[in-house]
């Protein structure tokens, strides 16, 4: 797992439309991470080596079959791998920012608690659904446009809103965490701001996925 982190990840966004469903895609060293959401950009699937479908537990089998057929029209050589997101734990943003892992909070610790949620991602409903599925009581969810950079005034508003709702915590994603001002991260806050850590679990095509990752790692090491 540690050696995988040495890979330089080149990320971009794209979309693949299958029937009436739009699939947002993150390209990572030739791997396409397909999120079931309505984002609109474009990419050339003929240039990709592997397709990784994420959040497949939030789609029907029929929609995945349709997606596979659409992918095959453009690229019938690259394998298609399926995966799901699995919530792992929570970490306070100040600790997350410093890479401190000693103060991790188990999912159970926030079960049944009132929280304020905010995000600026392509599919916020999926994030909110995940939090609800692990037992958090979402008092309010604030959504910003995808890739939004947070300002201090916005973060102060979120913090004050959480306080007025008597929420025990604010919760957001790791993608959002990097867009939050460090001034706010290290400010004196009565209400903690937690990042939800997620795992990606491969549900179909693990052998092909491992083969591709091992090949990519070897390619990187051969450059040194």
C-alpha positions as CSV (number, residue, x, y, z in Angstrom):
1,X,0.0,0.0,0.0
2,X,2.9,2.4,0.8
3,X,4.6,1.8,-2.5
4,X,1.4,2.6,-4.3
5,X,1.5,6.1,-2.8
6,X,4.8,6.8,-4.7
7,X,2.9,7.0,-8.0
8,X,2.4,10.4,-9.4
9,X,-1.4,10.7,-9.9
10,X,-2.6,12.9,-12.7
11,X,-6.2,13.8,-12.1
12,X,-8.7,15.3,-14.4
13,X,-12.5,15.2,-14.8
14,X,-14.5,13.8,-17.6
15,X,-17.9,12.3,-18.4
16,X,-19.3,9.3,-20.2
17,X,-23.0,9.3,-21.1
18,X,-24.9,6.0,-21.2
19,X,-28.6,6.3,-21.9
20,X,-29.9,9.1,-19.6
21,X,-27.1,8.7,-17.0
22,X,-23.9,10.8,-16.9
23,X,-20.8,9.3,-15.4
24,X,-18.2,11.7,-14.1
25,X,-14.7,10.4,-14.5
26,X,-11.4,11.0,-12.7
27,X,-8.4,9.8,-14.7
28,X,-5.5,8.5,-12.6
29,X,-2.4,7.4,-14.6
30,X,-4.7,6.0,-17.3
31,X,-7.3,4.6,-14.9
32,X,-10.8,6.0,-15.2
33,X,-12.7,6.3,-11.9
34,X,-16.4,6.5,-12.9
35,X,-18.7,8.3,-10.4
36,X,-22.4,7.9,-10.9
37,X,-23.4,11.5,-11.0
38,X,-24.4,14.3,-13.3
39,X,-21.1,16.1,-14.2
40,X,-20.5,17.4,-17.7
41,X,-17.0,17.5,-19.4
42,X,-15.4,15.2,-22.0
43,X,-12.7,12.7,-22.4
44,X,-11.4,10.2,-25.0
45,X,-12.0,6.6,-23.6
46,X,-9.9,5.2,-26.4
47,X,-6.7,6.4,-24.7
48,X,-7.5,4.7,-21.3
49,X,-5.9,1.4,-20.1
50,X,-8.4,0.5,-17.5
51,X,-11.8,1.7,-16.3
52,X,-12.7,1.6,-12.6
53,X,-16.4,2.1,-11.8
54,X,-16.9,3.4,-8.3
55,X,-20.0,3.6,-6.1
56,X,-21.5,0.8,-8.1
57,X,-23.7,-0.1,-5.1
58,X,-25.6,3.1,-5.9
59,X,-26.5,2.0,-9.4
60,X,-28.6,-0.8,-10.9
61,X,-27.1,-3.8,-12.6
62,X,-28.8,-2.7,-15.9
63,X,-27.1,0.7,-15.8
64,X,-23.7,-0.9,-15.3
65,X,-24.3,-3.3,-18.2
66,X,-25.3,-0.3,-20.4
67,X,-22.2,1.6,-19.3
68,X,-20.0,-1.4,-20.1
69,X,-21.5,-1.6,-23.6
70,X,-20.9,2.1,-24.1
71,X,-17.3,1.8,-23.0
72,X,-16.8,-1.2,-25.3
73,X,-18.0,0.9,-28.3
74,X,-14.9,3.1,-27.8
75,X,-12.5,0.8,-26.1
76,X,-13.0,-3.0,-26.0
77,X,-9.4,-3.8,-24.9
78,X,-9.3,-2.1,-21.5
79,X,-10.7,-4.1,-18.6
80,X,-13.6,-2.7,-16.6
81,X,-13.3,-3.0,-12.8
82,X,-16.1,-2.4,-10.3
83,X,-15.8,-0.9,-6.8
84,X,-17.7,0.6,-3.9
85,X,-16.8,3.3,-1.4
86,X,-16.6,2.2,2.2
87,X,-16.6,4.7,5.1
88,X,-13.6,4.1,7.3
89,X,-13.4,6.6,10.1
90,X,-13.3,10.3,11.0
91,X,-10.4,12.6,11.7
92,X,-10.4,16.3,12.9
93,X,-9.3,18.5,10.0
94,X,-6.3,20.0,11.9
95,X,-5.0,16.4,12.6
96,X,-5.8,15.4,9.0
97,X,-3.9,18.4,7.7
98,X,-0.8,17.5,9.7
99,X,-1.1,13.8,8.9
100,X,-1.7,12.8,12.5
101,X,-3.6,9.5,12.8
102,X,-3.5,9.0,16.6
103,X,-6.8,10.8,17.2
104,X,-9.0,8.8,14.7
105,X,-12.7,8.6,15.6
106,X,-14.5,5.4,14.9
107,X,-17.7,5.6,12.9
108,X,-19.7,4.5,15.9
109,X,-18.7,7.6,17.9
110,X,-20.8,9.9,15.7
111,X,-23.7,7.4,15.3
112,X,-27.0,9.1,16.2
113,X,-25.3,12.5,16.6
114,X,-26.5,15.8,15.1
115,X,-24.1,17.1,12.5
116,X,-23.7,19.9,9.9
117,X,-22.5,18.7,6.5
118,X,-21.0,20.7,3.7
119,X,-19.3,19.8,0.4
120,X,-18.3,21.0,-3.0
121,X,-18.2,17.8,-5.0
122,X,-19.8,16.4,-8.2
123,X,-22.2,14.1,-6.3
124,X,-23.0,15.6,-2.9
125,X,-26.1,13.4,-2.4
126,X,-23.9,10.3,-2.4
127,X,-21.7,11.7,0.4
128,X,-24.8,12.7,2.4
129,X,-26.3,9.3,1.8
130,X,-23.2,7.6,3.1
131,X,-23.3,9.7,6.3
132,X,-26.9,8.8,6.8
133,X,-26.2,5.1,6.2
134,X,-23.7,5.1,9.1
135,X,-26.2,6.7,11.4
136,X,-25.4,10.4,11.5
137,X,-28.3,12.8,11.9
138,X,-27.8,15.5,9.2
139,X,-29.3,18.7,10.6
140,X,-28.4,20.6,7.4
141,X,-26.3,20.0,4.3
142,X,-24.7,22.9,2.5
143,X,-23.7,22.3,-1.1
144,X,-21.3,24.4,-3.1
145,X,-20.3,24.1,-6.8
146,X,-17.8,21.3,-7.7
147,X,-14.1,22.4,-7.2
148,X,-15.2,25.4,-5.1
149,X,-12.5,27.1,-3.0
150,X,-13.7,28.1,0.4
151,X,-13.1,31.5,1.8
152,X,-12.9,32.5,5.5
153,X,-16.4,34.2,5.4
154,X,-18.0,31.0,4.1
155,X,-16.3,28.8,6.7
156,X,-17.3,31.2,9.5
157,X,-20.9,31.1,8.2
158,X,-20.8,27.2,8.2
159,X,-19.3,27.2,11.7
160,X,-21.9,29.8,13.0
161,X,-24.7,27.8,11.3
162,X,-23.6,24.6,13.0
163,X,-23.5,26.4,16.3
164,X,-27.1,27.7,15.9
165,X,-28.3,24.2,15.0
166,X,-26.5,22.9,18.1
167,X,-24.7,20.4,15.9
168,X,-22.0,18.4,17.7
169,X,-19.7,18.4,14.7
170,X,-19.2,19.6,11.1
171,X,-18.4,16.9,8.5
172,X,-17.0,17.2,5.0
173,X,-14.8,15.2,2.5
174,X,-11.1,15.0,2.0
175,X,-11.5,16.6,-1.4
176,X,-13.1,19.6,0.4
177,X,-10.5,19.7,3.1
178,X,-7.7,20.8,0.8
179,X,-9.8,23.8,-0.3
180,X,-10.4,25.1,3.3
181,X,-8.2,28.1,4.5
182,X,-5.5,27.0,7.0
183,X,-6.5,30.1,9.0
184,X,-9.8,28.4,9.7
185,X,-8.3,24.9,10.2
186,X,-6.2,26.1,13.0
187,X,-8.6,28.6,14.5
188,X,-10.1,28.2,17.9
189,X,-13.3,26.3,17.2
190,X,-15.8,25.0,19.7
191,X,-17.3,22.6,17.1
192,X,-14.9,20.1,15.6
193,X,-14.7,19.7,11.8
194,X,-14.3,16.0,10.8
195,X,-13.1,14.6,7.5
196,X,-14.7,11.3,6.5
197,X,-12.0,8.9,5.5
198,X,-13.1,6.4,2.8
199,X,-11.7,3.1,1.4
200,X,-12.3,1.9,-2.1
201,X,-13.2,-1.8,-2.1
202,X,-12.9,-3.7,-5.4
203,X,-16.0,-5.8,-6.0
204,X,-15.2,-7.2,-9.4
205,X,-12.0,-7.5,-11.4
206,X,-9.5,-7.4,-8.6
207,X,-6.9,-9.5,-10.5
208,X,-7.0,-7.1,-13.5
209,X,-6.8,-4.1,-11.2
210,X,-3.8,-5.5,-9.2
211,X,-2.0,-6.4,-12.5
212,X,-2.4,-2.9,-13.8
213,X,-1.2,-1.2,-10.5
214,X,1.8,-3.5,-10.3
215,X,2.7,-2.7,-13.9
216,X,2.3,1.1,-13.2
217,X,4.6,0.8,-10.2
218,X,7.2,-1.1,-12.1
219,X,7.1,1.5,-14.8
220,X,7.6,4.3,-12.3
221,X,10.5,2.4,-10.6
222,X,12.2,1.8,-13.9
223,X,12.4,5.5,-14.5
224,X,14.6,6.0,-11.4
